Amino acid sequence: MNPAKKGRGPRARVARGSARKSIPYARQTIEKDDIAAVVEVLRSDWLTTGPKVPAFEKAVAQFTGAPYAVAVTNGTAALHGAMFAAGIGPGDEVIVPAMTFAASANAVVFQGGTPIFADVDPDTLLLDPAQAEAKITPRTKAIISVDYAGQPCDYDRLEPLAREHGLLLIADAAHALGGEYKGRRVGSLADLTTLSFHPVKQITTGEGGMVTTARPEFAEAIERFRNHGITSDHRSRAERGTWFYEMVELGYNYRITDMQCALGLSQLKKLPRWIARRRAIARRYDRAFASLDTIHPLGVSPDVKHAYHLYVVRLALELLKGDRATAYSMLREKGIHVNVHYIPVHLHPFYRKRFGTGPGLCPVAEQAYEQILSIPMYASLSDGEVDRVIEAMEEVLQALAA
Ligand SMILES: *Cc1c(COP(=O)(O)O)cnc(C)c1O
């Protein structure tokens, strides 16, 4: 026996497993039946444009209460498709909250439009309807509401605002599948809603996205857009026994595969259970942090059911010796891999150069950015791990107390 291998038996493995494994801020949950669902497709005739695509679309439409759903390759393609369906083009302005992932604004630029950054509410970091209203000009065509962290925006104020000015309301709900606003499901709260199925989101297809809408002309436009601007797909032609098709406008290949949709269908069944788990974790964090004056979880409206893609806290830097970067590194050293969502989009070099944005444009988002941390939040996070996160947070805050 090789002596170097001694001690690597089952006992050593257990010891390693219970050693301080690092905890990510987010991760996917994949169960046995998810794997079986994908394998089944691999053995079938259709790897793409097959039956799993409309089945997944129908299931998401049913879940969200939206009449139509169109699946695409990722959440960014979903945003691009939504901008296309909304008819955004050169000269058009679209209002985008500063506190979001760059893709929310990039999709406007893909279509030649101009993103106009609006500031967020200091308590929730959601688009502030008054700030959005202040940015409306005769060139404004749409408002993108980002359900940041998984909390639906204030749709009772955004909807009438959009209607009054003849604008489309487009929800970037990449964070919020499974959330609700006044009993209405995310996916049916705006003219167009985009979803992402990236592994850090509530359910995953590896990469994947979807647009939901109540307007059939929008759904049809995005179906063409994801397939080169062609009016029919390979399977429908195969079924009709014809090769003929026409490309009527410029589109892309944003088609999602049947393997991905099978995974999505399997994952969607678990969504209510997983959202319940995310909410239970949030309650545990809420209770632990309620007594600390150095840390403030974001505000949650009584009107919403929060989907908790992220659990974001703000550090009371005026009471601490170090800055957010110090807290971030100290937590990482303890194996707690927190993250920051987001660097305000208007501060990115691309936006500064192309659109002349910069510091001072959205002061609430800019100040929040200095203070925020996203701490671990995902359905398979155990109570023991949640306690480890809380303990590490308490230790770090104590060490940094001024
Ligand atoms: C994840 C995300 C996207 C993009 O989704 P992908 O599937 O990664 O392309 C867009 N907007 C927001 C707010 C996101 O968090």
The ligand as an SDF file (V2000), in Angstrom:
LIG
                    3D

 15 15  0  0  0  0  0  0  0  0999 V2000
  -29.2250   37.5300  -14.4220 C   0  0  0  0  0  0  0  0  0  0  0  0
  -29.7680   38.8390  -14.8810 C   0  0  0  0  0  0  0  0  0  0  0  0
  -29.9550   39.1630  -16.2240 C   0  0  0  0  0  0  0  0  0  0  0  0
  -29.4030   38.3660  -17.3610 C   0  0  0  0  0  0  0  0  0  0  0  0
  -29.6980   37.0550  -17.3420 O   0  0  0  0  0  0  0  0  0  0  0  0
  -28.7380   36.0000  -18.0920 P   0  0  0  0  0  0  0  0  0  0  0  0
  -29.6130   34.7960  -18.1210 O   0  0  0  0  0  0  0  0  0  0  0  0
  -27.5310   35.8330  -17.2450 O   0  0  0  0  0  0  0  0  0  0  0  0
  -28.4490   36.5430  -19.4350 O   0  0  0  0  0  0  0  0  0  0  0  0
  -30.5930   40.3450  -16.5440 C   0  0  0  0  0  0  0  0  0  0  0  0
  -30.9940   41.2040  -15.5860 N   0  0  0  0  0  0  0  0  0  0  0  0
  -30.7950   40.9530  -14.2870 C   0  0  0  0  0  0  0  0  0  0  0  0
  -31.2690   41.9390  -13.2810 C   0  0  0  0  0  0  0  0  0  0  0  0
  -30.1510   39.7720  -13.8950 C   0  0  0  0  0  0  0  0  0  0  0  0
  -29.9120   39.5420  -12.5980 O   0  0  0  0  0  0  0  0  0  0  0  0
  1  2  1  0
  2  3  1  0
  2 14  2  0
  3  4  1  0
  3 10  2  0
  4  5  1  0
  5  6  1  0
  6  7  2  0
  6  8  1  0
  6  9  1  0
 10 11  1  0
 11 12  2  0
 12 13  1  0
 12 14  1  0
 14 15  1  0
M  END
$$$$
